[in-house]
Each structure stands twice: as C-alpha cells, then as structure tokens.
Amino acid sequence: MDNQFEILSDAQLPSNPSYEQACVFVDHKETQDWLPVLQRILRVHDWEYQSVKVLRDGANIVADIDGKFVLKIVPPNWNEQGLKEIECLSFLRNSSGKIPTPALLFFGELNQWTYICMTQLEGEGLWDIWSELNEEEQCQLAYQTGQFAQSLHQTSITKTFSFEQDWHTFLAQQRQGCYANRKRQGLKENLLEQIPSFIEKYTGESPESKYYLMHTDLHPGNLMGRRTSQGWELSGVIDFGDAVMGADIRFDFATSGIFMALGNASVFRAFLAGYGFTVLNHRDFQYHLMALSLLRHTGELNFLLSHVPGCDQLGTWEDIAQVFFPLD
C-alpha cells in the first residue's frame, strides 16, 4: 500500500483533506485498501454482509455490498453532494414514481466524510453501452427519461430542502462566477470572451414562480436500464448529488440533451416528447439551454465539447447550442 493510504488500514480517513488529496483518495479504487473503512462503517450499523467490492467508476468511493446494496463515501470537499443525496432519497422514499430510485438504508459520518448506504437498482448502467444502442433503443430510453423528469417535477413538495434558495439569486451567483470558472477550466479564448454577452442575452426570466425538485444530471451515467421483450426499459435513476430546487424546468433538460442525444435530434425530441414539452421557437429554446449550461454549477465544458461529435471546431455558442440540443 502506498504510504499516503496507510491511514485506511486503521479504518480512518483524512479529516481535512485538500481538494487534491481528496481526489487522490477517491481515485484510489483498491478494495483491499478500503476494506477496513468499509468494514468499520458496516459494523457500526450492525450490517451483516458476505462480500464487499469497490467499484471502478465514479467521483466518490462506491462499494458493492453483496450485489444488493451500495455504500457511497463522499469527501468533505464536496460534502454538499452527499447531503443532497440523503435529503432527496429520504424525500423520494414515499413518492409513487414508476421509475425506481434507490432506497436509503442508513447514513453517517466518519472523519467528516459522509457515507450513504442504499439499495442497488436492477439493470445495468447505461454509460458504457449507450453507443452500442441503436437509435430506436436510445429514443425509447430518452422518452422514458423525459417521463421521469416530468414525474419528478410534478412531485408534491412537502418539506423544505436545506439546499433551497431563491432562483434569481442562484442564477445571479452562477452568472457572477461563470467567466472565472470557465477560464480556470481552460476554455478557448474566443468562446470564453463570448460568455458574458451570451448569458446576458439568453438566460431570460424564469417562466414560473413555482419551485421544482430537479435532478439536473440525467445522463446515461446516472441511468439504469434493462432489455425486455418490448425493448429497452429505464429501470432506475441514481445520484441526486447535483439536485436543485428551481423555477425553470428547462434546467433539467440540458444534461440529457448533451449526453443522450450526442447531436441526434431524434433522441432529444424523444426526451422532450416523454416530458410532454412543446418547443415553440427552436433557436430561442436552444440558446436558453446553452445559457443555462454555461451557468451550471457543475460540468467541464472542454469535456462536453470533445464528447459531442462536431462541437470541438465550432466557434460560437449559437452554433454549439444547435448541436448540443438538436431539434432540426
């Protein structure tokens, strides 16, 4: 074991890690090294188990417990994601949605790291197989994802979430830090310079005063699916760590448009059809989603531009918006 990870052998975690140290720890996916910590957490909650395995993917430590449960460990550096997940899963436990979300089993804290244990959903993660699906299959899953988003937004909110804030204040905060954030990410200079005027022109006003619970990260990496005799079925939605309470439902459309459609208008239209959303003006809608994506509190734009075919050579946000959110 590398010396920096020796603390794990004592079933402890660094209590005040730097951002860089936290990243090093969560990128270290060795089950044997994490086993003392995982066993300590399970023992505290009197949880009987046969097998534990740290999964290779994810921005946190995620362990498979007996193929039935998931134990997620979140560093204090982005602890708000863990707290959001706990709140959302607790709230959704009593919802009547047709598409499952994980059931929260227990949670707690170890050396300021938040841990969450939840049920493991049926099906397989869609990220690794998305490119292998044909257009019809992608449209089936996109349509059902739109249905999930609509169902989530229509859920009656019976509590106050700790992450709630005034929507206009939220957008103003995102606008204030947008340029500097994207500059730190190394965005191309010509695109960077267009950001202030673009978001000023196309962010617009929120159409409603009502607030909705939004997942904001509905892409294949957070979706579970299974093949049935009727085609592909969306079997679950995971990871509410980026959830927000907001007044503009379109904020929940952007990630699906980018990562599910990948420039394919049929797939994005299927998502919108599943939601029941009618686009009145294609360009206004696309530019608004692009503005919201630039303001988004998470997301690395260089990765998005390289991930979506045909975007890395485009020189304006107007052109990029038409590929990110294809309708024509």
Beta strands, then each sheet from edge to edge (+ up, - down):
strand 1: 52-54
strand 2: 61-65
strand 3: 69-74
strand 4: 104-110
strand 5: 113-119
strand 6: 124-125
strand 7: 212-214
strand 8: 223-228
strand 9: 231-237
strand 10: 244-246
sheet 1: 1+ 2- 3+ 5- 4+
sheet 2: 6+ 8- 9+
sheet 3: 7+ 10-
end
